[in-house]
């Protein structure tokens, strides 16, 4: 009997350090997981899709609502030709102190540009809204990696990425007019601008670009350039939103009276966000991300809307 008690005691003493080590490891993993979750929320992580409230699917757009003076928002949900859900922002550039801008990217140590979450630019530059812009390579899952833009990037008159010969751009000229420039054009005195893929609508006509069905980001304007439109449609999310081709996206934005539009980077990069909320901004759409559905991808640059500084 004495021998068994002695053995039991020794076994207990040996197991106690292992138990403490396991508990410490569990606490460490829990703390790391909590910190990572908070970090993703800071990047714009969306709540599960089942918590979203959408109007019934129909042929039109949801009624416009005003987010702040000069900024209006609506959504779209349709089941034909397939299930799609999208978000539209329109900006009154004529009667309010709003202007399109492109924030400067942060240089990376590898010689490219530091990929950032869209909300990072929105908060850092005090913007009203942002949308993903120029295509880039490679495609990092989390921010901080180095990417190279595949198209034009001009901020405050300074070009920090050259145009690509076969891709189009959207620019704001020195006179304050939004222009959609075809590949090979080199408008002078650009205040800001971003390269996309191709112009999909010109003078009210569909340019008939045909692409695969995926998430799309489109920037367009009314004929008088008073109204600037951003539209995103999520894609490749079965049961939620399957996406559009460029041809379909041109017809969709044309329903809003847009005469000229360009398709920007899309797919997993498609993200649209506005200022507000407890983290200083909120992502409106549901980006596609294999790491976690609804987590935005970091991007190489964004187009933004800001209010001009007023004196007095």
N, C-alpha and C positions, 0 to 999 in steps of 0.2 A: 504493500500500500504506500509506504513511504517513497518507494522508487517511482511509482506512477505519478504521485503528486509532484515530485521533483521534475520529472520529464514534462508534465503539463506546464509547470511554471516556466521551464526553459523555452518551451514552444511559444507561450504567450509573450515572453520578452522578445523573442525573435520576430514575431509577427507585428508587434506594435510599430516599429520604425517603417515597415512597408505600408502599413495602413495610413500613417501620417504622410508619407510620401505620395500615396495615391490621392489623399484628400487635397494636398497642396497642388498636385497636377490638375485635379478637377477644378479647383478654384481658379487656377491660372488659365485653363481653357475657357472657363465661363467668362472671366474678365476679358480675355482676348476676343471671344465671340461677341460680347456686349459692345466692346469698343468698335469692332468691325461693323456691327449693325448700325451703331450711331453714326459712324463715318459714312456708310452707304445712304442713310437718311439725309445726311448733310449734302450728299451728291444728288439728291432728288428721287430717292427710292419711292416708288408708288406702293400704295396699299394693294392687297389682292383684288383682282378684277371683279370678284363676286360682290365686293362692297360698292362698286360704282353704280350710279343710277343714270340710265340713259332713256331718252324718249323712245317711243315705238318707232320702228323703222318706217321710213316713208320716202317719197320722191324728192322732197325739198331739204331745206336747212332749218335747223332750230332757230327760233327768233333771236335776233341780236340782243346782246346785253352789254351795257357799258361798264368796263372795268375801271376806267378813270377817264377824265376829259380827253377826247380824241382817240381813245382806244376801245374798240368794240370786239366782242367775242361771240362765236356761235359754234355749234357742233353739227356733225352730219352722221347719220346712221342709215345704211341701206343694205338690202339683201340681194339686189340685182346690180350688176351681173353676178355678184357674190357678196358675202358678208363683209362690210367695211365700216370702220369707225374713224372719224377724222375730226380735226380741230382747225378753226379759222380765226385769225386775228386780222383786223383791218385798222389802219392808222390814217387819221385825217392829217395830212401833211400841209394842208392849205390854210386851215383856220386855227391851228393850235401850234404851240412851240415845240413840235416834235420833229426829229430828224433821224435819218438812217446813219448809222456809224458802223465801223468795224474796229473792235478793240485790238490793240497790238498783242501778238502772241509772245510768250516767254521763250527766249532761246534756250535750247537744251545743250548739254555738254557734248552731245554727239554731232552738233552742227545743224540740227533740224529745229523743230518747234516742239515745245512741251505740250503734250496732249492734256486737255483739261475737261472737267465736266462743264457743260454749258452754264450751270448755275454759278460756277466759279467766276466766269466772266461777268455774269449779270450782277453779282454782289460786288466784285472788285471795282467795276467801272460805274456802278450806280445806274444801271440801265433799267428801262421800263419793261423790255421784253428782249428775248434772244431766240434765234433759230439756227440750227446747224447750217453750215455753208459749203465750203470747198472740199472736194474729195481729197483723200490723203492716204498715205501708206507708211508703215503697216497699220494694223487695226488693233490697238491695245485694248484689253478688257478693263483695266483700271488706270486712273490718271498717273501722270508722271513720266510716261514713256516718251521717247523721241519719235516724231513723225515728220514726213515731208509733204507739204501741200502739193497737190497736182492741179494747180491753177492759180489765177490771180488773187493777190491779197494786197489791198492798199488801205492804209490807215492814216488819216490826217495828211493826205497828200504824199505819204511815203510808201513806196512799193517794197514790200518785204517778201513777196513771192511773185515770180513772173508768170504771165499767162501761158497756157499751153496752146499750141497752134491750132488744134482741132476741137477745142472746147470754147464755149461761150461764157459771157460774164454779165453780171448786173452791177452798175456803177452809179454813183452820185457825182454829178459834175460840179465844177466850181460855182456854177450858177444855181445849184440846188435842185437840178432836175434828175429824176430817175431815168436811166437809159439801159437798154438791153443790147449789148454789143456782140456781134457775131465774131467767130474765130477769125483772126487776122486783122480785125479793126483795132486801132490804137487811139482811142479818144484822148485828147490832151486835157490837162488840168483836172484830173480825177481827184475828188476829195476823199472818197472811199469806194471800195469795190471788192467783189468776191467772184471768183470763178465757180461755175457749176458744171453741168454737163452740156446740154443743148437747149436752145430756146425752143419751147414747145408750143408757143402761141405768139403770133405776130399779126398786128393790125386786125385782131378779132378772128383770125383764121388758125385752125389747127395745123401745125407744121408736120403732123403725121409721123413723128418719131415713134417707133415701136420698140418696146423693151419687155423684159420679163415682168411678171406681176410681183410686186414687192412693196414695202413701205416707201412712200415718196415724200419729198419736201419740195414745195413749189413756191417761188416768189413771183408775184405779179403786180400789175398796176393798171389803173384806169387810163383811158385815152388821154385825159388832161393831166395825168400824173398827180392829181390831188390825193387819190386813195392808193395806199400801198397795201397789198394783201400777202399774208403768209398762210399757206395751207399745208397741213401734214395729214397723211393717212397711214395708220399703222399697217404692217403687213406680215405675212407668214406666221400668223398666230391663229391656227384653226379654232373655229368656234367663237372667236373674238373679232378679228379683222385680218382679212387675207391680202389686202393691198390692191394696187392699181398698176396698170402699165402707164407709160408716159402719154400715150395717145388718150387713154381714159382720163388721166389727170388733167390734160389740157381741156377736155370737154367739161370736166367738173368745175374747174376754176372759171371757165367761160360762163357758166351759169350765174356767176356773181357779177357779171359785167366787166370782167377783166379782159383787156384787149391784148396785152403783151405779158408773157410769163416765161420763166426759165426753170428748168429742173435742176435742183441743187443735189448735193450728195444725199443718198437715201439709205435704204436698208436698215441695218442696225444703228446707224448714226442718226436717223430721223428723230429729232427732239425739238419741242417748242416749249418755252417757259416764260413766265411773267413774274414780276416783282410781287412781294407780299408774303404773308404767312410768318410763322414763328422762326423759320430758318432764313428768312430774307428773300425767298423765291419759291415758286412751285412749278413743277413740270406738269403740263396739261395732258400730254399723250402718254401712251404706255410703250416705251421703247422695248425693243426685243434684245434680250440678253440671256445667254445660256447660264450665266452665273446665278442670276435671279431675275425672273420675269418682272419687268417694270423698273429695272435699274438702268439709267442712261449710260451710254458708252461715252468715254472721253473722246473729244473731237479736236481737230487741228485748228479750227477757228469758228467764229460765229458772226452772223449779222446781228446788229442790235438796234434798238430804238432808244433814244434818250431825249430828255427835255433840254432845250437850250438854256444856258444860264441867263437870268434876267437881272438887270441892274436895279439898284434901289431896293 
